[in-house]
Amino acid sequence: MNDRIEVLILSNILHNETFSRKVLPFISSSYFNEPSERLVYQKISDFILKYGTLPTKEAICISITNDEKLTDTLEKQSKDVVTLLSDGEVDFSWLVDQTETWCKDRAIYLALMDSIKIADDKKGKLSRGSIPKLLTDALSVSFDPNVGHNYLDDTDFRFDFYHTVEEKLPFDLECMNEITKGGVPRKTLNVLLAGCVHPNTKVRVRFRKRSSK
């Protein structure tokens, strides 16, 4: 039995379609440190993307055998990894959480290694300006797909949101309370913008007298 998280992830990608569809969009082959595991993941991923179904162990081994670019050592090691992939049951939610944590840790580690490589580049061939983006992308790795909302599927949520009565903090200026309908909600960030006229600019203001009844 193998207790490495990488083998457990590969096992469930190969045998659990629900899990594979959940995590494949977020996993990069570069997250796997071992070349053999990286290759096996790539073979499984390529098969699923091409045929829309899970491969068998035999199919993966045949794909590895037919890959003429592999060395004999890597071919054997990769097939050994395939033999370790079992279809044992594991709690789905736990596995997803563990996989997400693993992806985050690996993404941050790889970003740090790339940043160090860029910082140590004495010839200046690598741009140091790319370091912030590397770290930002790594820190943003998440399995949470709930970004924004679906206009049709989230109708109930939007209805409740639009009709929620919020507690507001009023302004000292009555005109601002009229504009914001009573002030600003708690725990929100608000920015007030207004036009600016240069002191040397002459502004002509016209007033029109209106009668009110």
N, C-alpha and C positions, 0 to 999 in steps of 0.2 A: 504493500500500500504506500502511495506517495502522498505526503502531506503538504506539498508546495501549492500555494494559491494559484500559480500559473497553470499547473496541471489540472486543478479543479475547474478553473475557468475554461480551459480548452475542452475538458470532458463534457461540460454542460453546453458549450457552444456546439459541439458535435452531436449531442444526444437530445438536447432540450430546445425545441424550436422557439418556444415563447421567450426563453432566456436569450437565445442567440439574436433574435430580432430586437430585443430590448437593449443589448449592450454593443452589438456590432457597430452602430453608428458612432460610438464614443471611443472604441478601442483602436489604438494604432499598433501596427506590428513592431514599431520601435520600442514599445513598452516592455517587450519580452527581452530579457537580458541574454538568454541562451540562444545562439543561432538556430539550433534545432527546433526549439519551441517557436521561435519567430517564423521559421519556415512552415511548420505545421499550421500555425494560425493563418498564414497567408494562403496556404492551399485550401483550408476550410472556407475562409472568407471568399476567395475567388470562385469556389464551387457554388456557394450559396448565391452570390451575386449573379452568376451566369445561369444557373438552372432553377433558382427560386426554391430550392429544397435542401434538406440536410444531406451531406454525403455519408457514405459508409466508411469504415476503416479501410476496407479494401480499395475503395476509390481513391482515398488519400494516398495510400501506399503506392498504387499504380501511378498516380500523378508524380509522386516523388521519384519513382524509378525512371519515368520517362523524361525527367528533367536532366538534360545532358550537361548542364552547367554546374551541377553539384559534384563535389568531391566524394570519393567513396566513404570517407569518414563521416561527412555531414549527412550523407544518405542513410548510413546505418544508424547514426544517432537520432535522426528524425523519425525513422521507422520504429526505433525503440520508444520514442515518446508516444507514438500512435498506439502502441501496445498498452501503454499505461492509462489510456483514456477509457474510463469506465462509465457506465450509465447508472451508477448508484444514486439514490434519492437524497436530496439535500433541501433544506428549507429555502424556498425561492426568495423571500424578502431578505433573509440573512445573506444569501449569496450575492444578490444585487448590491446590497450595502457594502459587502466586502470587496466586490469588483470595482465599485465606484471609488472606494478608498484607495485601492491599489492603483487605479488609473490616475488619481490625483497625485499620489506619492511619486509614481513613475514620471509623470509629466513635469512635476516640479524638479525632480532630480535631474532629468535630461536637460531641462531649461538652465539649471545651475551649471551643469557641465559645459553646455554650449556657451554660456556667458563667460565662464572661466577661460575657455578656449579663445573666445574673442578678445578678452582682456589681455591675454598673454601673447596675442599675435603682434610680434614686433615689427613685422613688415607692413602692417596696416591694410592687409588685404580684406579683412573682415570689418564690417562697420559696427562700431560700438553703439551707434544709435539704434540698432535692432535689439539690444539687450532688454529695454523696458517692455517691448512687445512680446519677446519670448517669455518673460516672467508673467506678464498679464495674461497671455493665452494659457499658460500652465495653471495659473490660479483660477481661471474661469472654467476649468473642466468640471462638468456636472451632468448627471443623468436626468436632471429635472427638465422636462419639456414644456413646463407651464410658463411660457413667455407670451405675454399679451393674452388675448382671448379669442375664442371662436365665435363669430357673430351669431350663428344659428344655434350651435350647441349650448352656448352659455347665456341663453335668453333669461332664464330664471335668475341667474347670478346678477346679470345686468339690471333686471327689474328691481331686485332687492337693493342693489347698490344705488340706483337712481332715486329710490324712495327712502333711503336711510336718512334719518334726521341727525345731523352732526352738531356737536357742541362747538360753538365758535367763540373766538376771542375778538371782541370788538376793537375798532380803532378809536383814537381820540378825535379823529376828524369825522364828522358826520357824513361828509360826501363820500369818504372811503367805505363807510358802512353801507351806504346806498349802492355803491358800485359792486361790492362783494356780497351783498345781501346779508349783512349782519356781522361781517368780519371774516377771519380765516380759521379753518379747522385746526384743532390741536395736532401736534406732531407732524406738521407739514412744513415744507420749505417753500417760501414765497418770495418772489422778487418783484419789486415795483419799478417800472420804467416810465420815464417821461421825457418829452422833448426838451432840448436845451437851445436857447438863443444866445448868440455871442453878444457881449455888451456893446460892441460897436455897430451891431446890426440894427437898422431902423425898422421898426415893425409898426405898420399902420393897422389900427384896430377900428373896425366900424361897428357902431351900435345901431340896432334897429329897434325903434320903439314899437312895442306891441301892447295892445290893450287886452286886458283879461276881464272876463265877465264872471 
